[in-house]
């Protein structure tokens, strides 16, 4: 065991409390970390707020219809479901599970 625990952090009481841009992405704070929340086909996804390549702000990018988060700086593409780089480079986008429950929207953060 590596000593790390997963903790579910409530980020909103309802989806209407998350301020998504026209690109279906928002920035929220979860466990003291700034993360992005993306909305695609009525599902929510949580991932790092900055691109692992050069630190571009991912909430300024876009989500494609096939589920790729595209960084606005160099166009790196990451699978919104698993964080894998689909651009052919070795970068990985950190991501977290999201749960929508009657009591709110939660992100699972590893500590």
C-alpha positions as YAML, in Angstrom:
chain: A
units: angstrom
residues:
- id: 1
  name: UNK
  ca: [0.00, 0.00, 0.00]
- id: 2
  name: UNK
  ca: [1.38, 3.41, -0.93]
- id: 3
  name: UNK
  ca: [-0.40, 5.33, 1.85]
- id: 4
  name: UNK
  ca: [-2.53, 7.42, -0.51]
- id: 5
  name: UNK
  ca: [-6.26, 7.71, 0.03]
- id: 6
  name: UNK
  ca: [-9.07, 8.75, -2.25]
- id: 7
  name: UNK
  ca: [-11.41, 11.41, -0.95]
- id: 8
  name: UNK
  ca: [-14.66, 12.54, -2.57]
- id: 9
  name: UNK
  ca: [-14.83, 16.34, -2.62]
- id: 10
  name: UNK
  ca: [-18.12, 18.13, -3.23]
- id: 11
  name: UNK
  ca: [-17.62, 20.74, -5.94]
- id: 12
  name: UNK
  ca: [-21.24, 21.85, -6.37]
- id: 13
  name: UNK
  ca: [-24.72, 21.21, -5.09]
- id: 14
  name: UNK
  ca: [-26.07, 21.07, -8.64]
- id: 15
  name: UNK
  ca: [-24.69, 21.30, -12.17]
- id: 16
  name: UNK
  ca: [-26.22, 24.80, -12.47]
- id: 17
  name: UNK
  ca: [-23.63, 25.99, -9.90]
- id: 18
  name: UNK
  ca: [-20.75, 25.13, -12.25]
- id: 19
  name: UNK
  ca: [-20.12, 27.98, -14.68]
- id: 20
  name: UNK
  ca: [-19.34, 26.30, -17.98]
- id: 21
  name: UNK
  ca: [-18.04, 28.34, -20.88]
- id: 22
  name: UNK
  ca: [-19.31, 27.98, -24.44]
- id: 23
  name: UNK
  ca: [-16.68, 25.24, -24.80]
- id: 24
  name: UNK
  ca: [-18.38, 23.13, -22.06]
- id: 25
  name: UNK
  ca: [-15.45, 23.52, -19.66]
- id: 26
  name: UNK
  ca: [-15.21, 25.15, -16.25]
- id: 27
  name: UNK
  ca: [-12.59, 25.65, -13.56]
- id: 28
  name: UNK
  ca: [-13.42, 24.55, -10.01]
- id: 29
  name: UNK
  ca: [-11.52, 24.05, -6.76]
- id: 30
  name: UNK
  ca: [-11.48, 20.53, -5.30]
- id: 31
  name: UNK
  ca: [-9.42, 19.77, -2.22]
- id: 32
  name: UNK
  ca: [-7.41, 22.95, -2.71]
- id: 33
  name: UNK
  ca: [-6.59, 22.04, -6.32]
- id: 34
  name: UNK
  ca: [-7.70, 23.97, -9.36]
- id: 35
  name: UNK
  ca: [-9.15, 21.48, -11.83]
- id: 36
  name: UNK
  ca: [-11.19, 21.54, -15.02]
- id: 37
  name: UNK
  ca: [-14.61, 20.01, -15.33]
- id: 38
  name: UNK
  ca: [-15.75, 19.17, -18.82]
- id: 39
  name: UNK
  ca: [-19.27, 18.40, -19.94]
- id: 40
  name: UNK
  ca: [-19.83, 16.02, -22.84]
- id: 41
  name: UNK
  ca: [-23.02, 14.19, -23.82]
- id: 42
  name: UNK
  ca: [-24.64, 14.85, -20.41]
- id: 43
  name: UNK
  ca: [-21.62, 13.38, -18.56]
- id: 44
  name: UNK
  ca: [-19.06, 15.25, -16.44]
- id: 45
  name: UNK
  ca: [-15.31, 14.68, -16.48]
- id: 46
  name: UNK
  ca: [-12.61, 16.14, -14.20]
- id: 47
  name: UNK
  ca: [-9.03, 16.68, -15.35]
- id: 48
  name: UNK
  ca: [-5.97, 18.84, -14.69]
- id: 49
  name: UNK
  ca: [-6.43, 22.54, -15.37]
- id: 50
  name: UNK
  ca: [-3.09, 22.83, -17.18]
- id: 51
  name: UNK
  ca: [-1.71, 20.88, -20.10]
- id: 52
  name: UNK
  ca: [1.14, 18.56, -19.05]
- id: 53
  name: UNK
  ca: [3.15, 19.60, -22.13]
- id: 54
  name: UNK
  ca: [3.59, 23.36, -21.67]
- id: 55
  name: UNK
  ca: [1.09, 24.39, -19.01]
- id: 56
  name: UNK
  ca: [-1.61, 25.77, -21.32]
- id: 57
  name: UNK
  ca: [-4.92, 26.55, -19.62]
- id: 58
  name: UNK
  ca: [-7.15, 23.73, -20.78]
- id: 59
  name: UNK
  ca: [-10.38, 25.55, -19.96]
- id: 60
  name: UNK
  ca: [-9.45, 27.90, -22.82]
- id: 61
  name: UNK
  ca: [-9.30, 24.97, -25.25]
- id: 62
  name: UNK
  ca: [-12.14, 22.81, -26.47]
- id: 63
  name: UNK
  ca: [-13.70, 19.37, -26.31]
- id: 64
  name: UNK
  ca: [-14.29, 17.60, -29.62]
- id: 65
  name: UNK
  ca: [-17.37, 15.54, -30.40]
- id: 66
  name: UNK
  ca: [-15.26, 12.39, -30.09]
- id: 67
  name: UNK
  ca: [-14.16, 13.29, -26.56]
- id: 68
  name: UNK
  ca: [-10.76, 14.90, -26.96]
- id: 69
  name: UNK
  ca: [-9.66, 17.84, -24.84]
- id: 70
  name: UNK
  ca: [-7.52, 20.09, -27.04]
- id: 71
  name: UNK
  ca: [-4.96, 22.40, -25.48]
- id: 72
  name: UNK
  ca: [-5.18, 25.94, -26.89]
- id: 73
  name: UNK
  ca: [-1.40, 26.45, -26.89]
- id: 74
  name: UNK
  ca: [0.05, 23.67, -29.09]
- id: 75
  name: UNK
  ca: [-3.03, 21.61, -29.96]
- id: 76
  name: UNK
  ca: [-2.16, 18.55, -27.89]
- id: 77
  name: UNK
  ca: [-5.18, 16.23, -27.67]
- id: 78
  name: UNK
  ca: [-6.14, 14.15, -24.64]
- id: 79
  name: UNK
  ca: [-8.89, 11.57, -24.23]
- id: 80
  name: UNK
  ca: [-11.41, 13.12, -21.80]
- id: 81
  name: UNK
  ca: [-12.25, 9.69, -20.32]
- id: 82
  name: UNK
  ca: [-8.78, 8.39, -19.47]
- id: 83
  name: UNK
  ca: [-6.26, 11.23, -19.96]
- id: 84
  name: UNK
  ca: [-4.24, 9.48, -22.67]
- id: 85
  name: UNK
  ca: [-2.57, 11.69, -25.24]
- id: 86
  name: UNK
  ca: [-4.02, 10.95, -28.65]
- id: 87
  name: UNK
  ca: [-1.55, 13.29, -30.40]
- id: 88
  name: UNK
  ca: [1.18, 10.64, -30.41]
- id: 89
  name: UNK
  ca: [3.34, 12.29, -27.74]
- id: 90
  name: UNK
  ca: [4.16, 10.82, -24.33]
- id: 91
  name: UNK
  ca: [2.19, 13.24, -22.16]
- id: 92
  name: UNK
  ca: [-0.65, 12.13, -19.87]
- id: 93
  name: UNK
  ca: [-3.46, 14.35, -18.61]
- id: 94
  name: UNK
  ca: [-4.27, 13.71, -14.98]
- id: 95
  name: UNK
  ca: [-7.97, 13.03, -14.46]
- id: 96
  name: UNK
  ca: [-10.36, 12.14, -11.64]
- id: 97
  name: UNK
  ca: [-13.67, 10.34, -11.27]
- id: 98
  name: UNK
  ca: [-16.85, 12.42, -11.01]
- id: 99
  name: UNK
  ca: [-20.04, 11.34, -9.24]
- id: 100
  name: UNK
  ca: [-23.39, 13.08, -9.54]
- id: 101
  name: UNK
  ca: [-25.49, 12.31, -6.46]
- id: 102
  name: UNK
  ca: [-28.69, 13.78, -5.02]
- id: 103
  name: UNK
  ca: [-26.59, 15.70, -2.48]
- id: 104
  name: UNK
  ca: [-24.27, 17.22, -5.08]
- id: 105
  name: UNK
  ca: [-21.46, 16.75, -7.58]
- id: 106
  name: UNK
  ca: [-18.27, 15.16, -6.29]
- id: 107
  name: UNK
  ca: [-14.73, 14.62, -7.60]
- id: 108
  name: UNK
  ca: [-12.52, 11.85, -6.24]
- id: 109
  name: UNK
  ca: [-9.13, 13.36, -5.35]
- id: 110
  name: UNK
  ca: [-6.16, 11.19, -4.42]
- id: 111
  name: UNK
  ca: [-4.29, 12.36, -1.33]
...
